[in-house]
Amino acid sequence: MRVALGADHAGFELKNALKQVLDELGVTYDDLGTNAADSVDYPDYAQAVAKGIVDGRFDRGILVCGSGIGMSIAANKVHGIRAAVVTEAESARLSRAHNDANVIALGARLTSESQAAEIVRTFLKTEFQGGRHADRVAKIRVLENLR
């Protein structure tokens, strides 16, 4: 599995802390920035992660901003991305098992480092259940083509 990481200025510290979790899991990842507290625009990092997934360079993405909300909104504008704002491990599990989410968005101002670590572990270890859920994800793909 190959994971893309992205964060804005509010999320860069938590993003960096999550690298240790990925290392422990033996997951290959690329850090697409930012790497400083200087103010940046979160849509730029959401786009970089999302594009890497739809291009096939990455299997999953982890985005971090202050709340996770802006990152998820921006990432979900990219065709083929199913980004979920995740606040605890059960949401991470359900986002994968039922929705086949390929990106999670975390809020650094709302999620502790230990919570984020548990969320990431759960997100990366949970497989999509398919079955009736696959039909629902297919309907989401149809919605992506609406204008």
Buried (B, 14 or more C-beta within 10 A) or exposed (E): EBBBBBBBBBBBBBBBBBEEBBEEBEBEBBBBBBEEEEEBEBBBBBBBBBBBBEEEEBBBBBBBBBBBBBBBBBBBEBEEBBBBBBBEBEBBBBBBBBBBBBBBBBBBEBBEBEBBBBBBBBBBEBEBBEEEBEEEBEEEEEEEEEE
